Amino acid sequence: MAGNHAVNLAFGMMPATATLGPVMSRLPDASAARREVALTFDDGPDNEITPRVLDLLDDARARGTFFCVAQRARAYPSLVREIVARGHSVENHSLAHSPLFAFYGIRRLVKDIGAAQEILADITGVAPKFFRAPYGIRTPLTEPALAQLGLTCVAWSIRSLDSVDRDTARVTARIAQKLASGAIVLLHDRIEERHRPHVSGVLTVLPSVLQQVRHLGLNCVTLRSSLS
């Protein structure tokens, strides 16, 4: 049993692996051919960080995808509606972003993700189409739960580590090295208060990323629009 859990955890720590079921880790070929990339923002909304991220995206005429934690969305509904009103999309990042999420059985997964789905749809008027697992960790039960709820699992092709790395130049370089058509970039528009003095954070990284996007002639789109 311990060995089985160890194998599952190992696969779960590889967010782009298809071993645990279908997962979107890059944009579709047609989207990549249009030189599109997706900037995705996890763990929000945050009443301090998210509005400033929205302003930076607006200034660059870029669109983003916000994977919102539903309990936080319920605390800041007007901010969530603003995300959508400004041309971005809101997707499902679980009900509470529990550190125990990877240990949930299928009934609890469906209950948690489904509750988040209802909350986000009620706030925005648009049901999420995509789901990203807390910490990016999936299990063999994740895909069956998502199938019941009609959601597509999304990972990333570029992990910025903006929420843990205190070196802004290193975070920016980590993104720039892999930034290309079809990329899905993982960023965060919320960082826990105790970590904020010790990490670079999206607000210091995003301006350089958007500049690199322009330099490469890329276009930032939502995950939803990449499918069109």
Long-range contacts (C-beta under 8 A, 24 or more apart in sequence): 8-139, 8-140, 9-102, 9-137, 11-138, 12-102, 12-137, 12-138, 12-139, 13-136, 13-137, 15-133, 15-136, 15-137, 15-138, 15-155, 15-156, 16-155, 16-156, 16-157, 20-138, 20-139, 20-140, 20-142, 20-143, 21-138, 21-140, 21-142, 21-143, 21-144, 21-146, 21-153, 22-143, 22-152, 22-153, 23-138, 23-153, 23-154, 23-155, 24-130, 24-152, 24-153, 24-154, 24-155, 24-184, 24-223, 25-154, 25-155, 25-156, 25-157, 25-184, 26-157, 26-182, 26-183, 26-184, 27-181, 27-182, 27-183, 27-184, 27-223, 27-226, 28-182, 28-226, 28-227, 29-182, 31-182, 31-221, 31-226, 31-227, 32-181, 32-182, 33-181, 34-181, 34-219, 35-181, 35-217, 35-218, 35-219, 36-181, 36-182, 36-218, 36-219, 36-220, 36-221, 36-226, 37-179, 37-180, 37-181, 37-182, 37-183, 37-184, 37-185, 37-213, 37-218, 37-219, 37-220, 37-221, 38-64, 38-65, 38-183, 38-184, 38-185, 38-220, 38-221, 38-222, 38-223, 38-226, 39-64, 39-65, 39-185, 39-187, 39-206, 39-209, 39-220, 40-64, 40-65, 40-66, 40-67, 40-132, 40-154, 40-156, 40-184, 40-185, 40-186, 40-187, 40-223, 41-65, 41-66, 41-67, 41-187, 41-188, 41-189, 41-202, 42-67, 42-93, 42-132, 42-186, 42-187, 42-188, 42-189, 42-190, 43-67, 43-69, 43-72, 43-93, 43-97, 43-163, 43-188, 43-189, 43-190, 43-191, 44-68, 44-69, 44-72, 44-188, 44-189, 44-190, 45-72, 45-73, 45-76, 45-79, 45-80, 45-83, 45-189, 45-190, 46-72, 46-189, 46-190, 46-191, 47-76, 47-79, 49-189, 49-190, 49-191, 49-201, 49-202, 49-203, 50-76, 50-79, 50-83, 50-189, 50-190, 51-79, 51-82, 52-203, 53-189, 53-202, 53-203, 53-206, 54-82, 54-83, 54-86, 54-88, 56-203, 56-206, 56-207, 56-210, 57-86, 57-88, 57-206, 57-210, 57-220, 58-86, 60-210, 60-213, 60-214, 60-220, 62-210, 62-213, 62-220, 63-87, 63-88, 63-89, 63-220, 63-221, 63-222, 63-225, 64-88, 64-89, 64-220, 64-222, 65-89, 65-91, 65-130, 65-222, 65-223, 65-224, 66-90, 66-91, 66-189, 67-91, 67-92, 67-93, 67-130, 67-132, 67-154, 68-92, 68-93, 68-120, 69-93, 69-94, 69-95, 69-96, 69-97, 69-116, 69-190, 70-94, 70-95, 70-96, 70-115, 70-116, 70-117, 70-119, 70-120, 71-95, 71-96, 71-119, 72-190, 73-119, 73-120, 73-123, 74-119, 74-123, 77-123, 80-120, 80-123, 80-124, 81-123, 81-124, 84-124, 84-125, 84-126, 87-222, 88-222, 89-126, 89-222, 89-223, 89-224, 90-120, 90-123, 90-124, 90-126, 90-128, 91-120, 91-128, 91-129, 91-130, 91-131, 91-132, 91-154, 91-223, 92-116, 92-117, 92-120, 92-128, 92-130, 92-131, 92-132, 92-151, 93-131, 93-132, 93-134, 94-131, 94-133, 94-134, 95-119, 97-134, 98-134, 99-134, 99-135, 101-133, 101-134, 101-135, 101-137, 102-133, 102-134, 102-135, 102-137, 102-138, 102-139, 104-141, 105-141, 106-141, 106-144, 106-145, 109-141, 109-142, 109-145, 110-145, 110-148, 110-149, 113-145, 113-146, 113-149, 113-151, 114-149, 117-149, 117-151, 129-223, 129-224, 130-154, 130-223, 130-224, 136-186, 154-184, 154-223, 155-184, 156-184, 156-185, 156-186, 157-182, 157-183, 157-184, 157-185, 158-183, 158-184, 158-185, 158-186, 159-186, 160-185, 160-186, 160-187, 160-205, 162-187, 162-188, 162-199, 162-200, 162-201, 162-202, 162-205, 163-188, 163-191, 163-195, 163-199, 163-201, 164-195, 164-199, 165-199, 165-200, 166-198, 166-199, 166-200, 167-200, 168-200, 168-204, 168-205, 171-200, 171-205, 172-205, 172-208, 172-209, 172-212, 175-205, 175-209, 175-212, 176-208, 176-209, 176-212, 179-209, 179-212, 179-213, 179-216, 179-218, 180-216, 180-218, 181-218, 184-223, 185-209
